[in-house]
Amino acid sequence: MAVIDEFVKSHPKSRELHERALNHFAAKGVTHVGRIWDPFGPYMTHAQGSRIWDVDGHEYIEFRNGHGALILGHGHPAVVKAIHDQAIKGTLYSASHELEIEWADLIKSMVPTAERVEFFACGQEANMMGIRLARAFTGRTRILKFEENFHGWADQLVAPRAPGAVNAEIKVIPMRDLRILEEELATGRYAIVLTEGGGAHMAGQVPWEPDFIRAVGPLARKYGTVWLLDEVVTGFRDGPAGWGGFMRLEPDLTTFGKSVAGGMPAGVLTGRADIMGMLAPKPPPESWISHSGTWNAMPIVCAAGIAACKLLKDGSVQKQVNEMGACLRQTGNRALQESGYNWRLYGRSIIHTYFGALDFEVDDAGNPPTRDIKKMLAGSEEKHKLGLYLLHHGIHTHQGRMLILSVAHTKDDIEKTVDALVKAIRDAVADDAIGGLPA
Ligand SMILES: Cc1ncc(COP(=O)(O)O)c(C=O)c1O
């Protein structure tokens, strides 16, 4: 474990902070499960563009990008200016203001299915309201969701029997079996069916089969179930109309988060006026849903969201980020292939790592080198270890599982990343931390 020992030795301040944090935060000293590293991760001090720096003075090429929120990179000048200018004018009015209308106008101009817009503090809140609306609208209670699809940690959003969750009304079905989907919907008991944009885990570690996802809307409609497309990650990453627009889907409800607010905390629910009309106060009291929320449409978040959406509206940012993703995928896979390692990269603007048997090479669209879902999800321990080796080589990834791109990444960043990737695998194989060569 030579490299891990070196990592520990060269990150003394991070180690000290990690030891302090263990006294406060129950989840191995971190404040988000996705921030756990073994033995510990770097503690960051500042970030700009495609770079991030830690307390021990190390610089990393940044591929976590705010859990996917920062498609514009760290500290985009237009977003920083909007936040700064609004901070001076007031962060929270707890009253109506013009910025919320301007942000909603922009979102509606980008998303063809957005007849109405509602703002929340985060993505999962928007999903929870989607469920509540669907239940009130249909008069049904059951929730249908798909394996591996993530929508948040609340009771209604996690798998049945998750510790502490009361969620007997949820059924989870496989991602690729239309017969099971139709059988369930045909029971006429489901208020809502939820799907992640792109596929399961951050825009498609397990991508949807296009024919399957295109069948969800018509089937849901046939059986009177509301379809919610969760674009919290994909929203405005794949194009100005989201992944749904890119795939020409027509969900009843769509949720956004992350990129939609330029890196500030927010969730957005858009969709059909008749369903969202359940939020309009009318007698009797039990005929409508009351939506409060201290942070709804707070001016400083709206200002950042407007700045971000203006930049995302014409699609040029997404085009550039997707091209950079293709560049990372192609040059990375060429180098991995030449080195003989059974690792591959796939995906679009969020690149997923793959470790295992290669059924075929990654294609131009960035599909994984297998159709087997278990294989796509395998190797998380090896990926985590690779993530630490990548840190040692100056690359900050999502635990070695994902490299999330932003418009700030350059060709030079990509070349350095590919070089570091091959070196990190070489070192990890030499240390016996991971396997590396095909059987
Ligand atoms: C697809 C998806 N939906 C919903 C959420 C929850 O969003 P938030 O963390 O803003 O509540 C996430 C978070 O990563 C997500 O990936």
The ligand as a Gaussian input file, in Angstrom:
#p B3LYP/6-31G(d) Opt

LIG

0 1
 C      -31.437000      11.932000      -9.634000
 C      -31.473000      12.649000      -8.317000
 N      -32.663000      13.045000      -7.838000
 C      -32.756000      13.714000      -6.682000
 C      -31.639000      14.007000      -5.931000
 C      -31.776000      14.748000      -4.636000
 O      -31.434000      16.082000      -4.843000
 P      -31.017000      16.995000      -3.595000
 O      -29.734000      16.447000      -3.068000
 O      -30.890000      18.375000      -4.167000
 O      -32.130000      16.896000      -2.618000
 C      -30.379000      13.622000      -6.386000
 C      -29.164000      13.926000      -5.633000
 O      -28.046000      13.599000      -5.987000
 C      -30.291000      12.904000      -7.603000
 O      -29.100000      12.458000      -8.061000

